[in-house]
Amino acid sequence: MKPKKETSKVLNHPLFPAFISMYQKSLVFRYSKENLKQYPEFLSIPEKTIHELLDFFLEYLYPNYEKRKKLDAAFDALSGFVNHPSKIWGILGNLAMSIFRFGKHFPMALKAGLSALHSYVTAHSFEEELVLALDAKENPKEFLESREAMEKLISSVEKSKADAFRNDVGALFGIFSDKELVRKIILIMEDILVRMESKSSLYTTDDKNGISLGVSILKEGRKIFDMMTKEEISLVLQAIDKIEENFYQTACERFRTK
């Protein structure tokens, strides 16, 4: 019943704290007022919304090293549930009863929730690709201190992997355009947590923290998007996709050697 442990392969890398710091600085620049000037089509997005999105990235996708260490076990558990949805069914039990409690759209809501959280899992797979590229450098520590380190690293990632990560992040934010669906997903995951608490001998603290982490991600994301119209949400999603795609493409044009 317990998810297979899927620990990040890079958490104990000696340069991982410096890598995370570099990644965070790169994100802050990409969503800075200065950089956003090159995207006039997105100028109508309030600055407050941009800051909230950036805070979400830094808090949940790429938190600082100390927080990552604390969240790592919960992340392992969450990734186990996301990668193996059958574990969720084992907690919820009878499908007919779940549909009775949550409505006929219960299977779709659960699937959508797990798909959205998949971006959290792929964020950590993506960083492994970047750290592998870092290890290939002649002097990795000195390399990380260079201004162009992030661009050089990301240019070494295959386009298919960069696209997959960007699409997963879009899927996470995209789910917030359906407010009723998000509400149901959170209710379902909170119910899962209650059931795990009632069977504490079967589930570890990490298991419960993993589901709780998933609930937190969805609740915090909902706070950002709840006051937006569907049109505003669509514009934000376009902005994230274009900013991330342009960053990757520009890096490849400047630094990819083959």
Salt bridges, closest charged atoms under 4 A:
GLU6 OE2 - HIS84 NE2 3.43
GLU41 OE2 - LYS242 NZ 2.72
GLU47 OE1 - LYS33 NZ 3.41
GLU47 OE2 - HIS51 NE2 3.45
GLU52 OE2 - LYS48 NZ 2.64
GLU59 OE2 - LYS67 NZ 2.18
GLU66 OE2 - LYS69 NZ 3.64
ASP76 OD2 - LYS5 NZ 2.49
GLU127 OE2 - ARG68 NH2 3.06
GLU127 OE2 - HIS124 ND1 3.44
GLU129 OE2 - LYS161 NZ 2.90
ASP135 OD1 - HIS13 NE2 2.75
GLU148 OE1 - LYS152 NZ 3.94
GLU148 OE2 - ARG254 NH2 2.74
GLU151 OE2 - ARG254 NH1 3.14
ASP163 OD2 - LYS159 NZ 2.65
ASP163 OD1 - ARG166 NH1 2.90
ASP168 OD2 - HIS118 ND1 3.25
GLU180 OE2 - ARG183 NH2 2.55
GLU190 OE2 - LYS219 NZ 2.74
ASP191 OD2 - ARG101 NH2 3.11
ASP191 OD2 - ARG195 NE 2.88
GLU197 OE1 - LYS208 NZ 3.91
GLU220 OE2 - LYS223 NZ 3.08
ASP241 OD1 - ARG166 NE 2.83
GLU244 OE1 - ARG30 NH2 2.96
GLU245 OE2 - ARG166 NH2 3.88
